[in-house]
Amino acid sequence: MHMQKEREFQTPDIYLSAAITILLNTEPSYKVLNGKTFFCFLATDELYRAMSLYNSGIEINAIDFSGVVKRLRGEAITRRSGGQHG
């Protein structure tokens, strides 16, 4: 079965990534380019809806948000310093 490569949205913005992670209940994958970690999500209608909600100031639970930001930052640092890839 031939699988078509899914389109991917990549961003270095940890706050946007945390909001997407919470709003879509999905984890990003990671890419390190030129020493910078990018958070990658499938480019879907739901993704663009979540980004629109975030940009229009949807309320997100602050404790959840800060927890996800910390976790994503840890993942980004681990990958940037040559830890896991994925």
N, C-alpha and C positions, 0 to 999 in steps of 0.2 A: 504494500500500500504506500503510495507516494504522499508524503505530507508536505503541504505548502508551508513555507516559513511564515510564521505569524508576524505581523507588524508590531514593532515595539516602540514604546515611548520611553525615552531616557532623560533623566534630570539629575543634576547634582544637588537640587534643592531638598534638604533633609526635612524641612517643615511641610512642604507640599507632599513629599513622599510619605511622611507620617500620617497626614490627613487622608491620603488615598488608601493607605494600609488600613486605617480605621474604617473609613466610609465603605470600602469594598470588601473588608474582611479578607484581604489577600496580602501575601508577603511579596516584596519585590525580589527580583534577582539582581545581581550586582555585576558591574563591569568596571575595571580600573583602566583608565586611559590617562597617560601622562601624569601619573601620580595622583589623580583625582578619582574618587569613587562616584560612579553614577548608579542611581537606583532605576531599575528597569521594570516596566509593567507592560502587559499586553495592551496594545492600542485598540480599545473597544469603545462602543458608545457609552457604556457604564463608566469607563475611565474618564471620558471627556465630561460626562455629567458630574462626576465627583469633583473634577478640577474646577468646573464652573461653580459648584456649590462652595467649594473652598474659597475661590476668588471673590464670591459674593458675600463671604463672611458668615457661613453657617457655623452654628455653635457646636463645638466639639468638647467633650469632657476634658478638662485641663489635666487631670491626673492621668487619664488614659493617654492623652496627647504627649505629655512630657515623658511618660514611660516608654512610648513607642519611639520618640525622638532619641532617647538615651540608648535604646536597644539598637536602632538603626545606626547611630553614631558608632557604637561599639563594633557592629558588623563592618562598617565602612573602614574603620581604623585597622581592624584585623586583616581585611583584604588588601588594604593599601600597603601594609607592612609585610606583605608576602605570606600571609596566612592562607586560609582556605580560598578556593576559587569556586564561583558558582553563583 
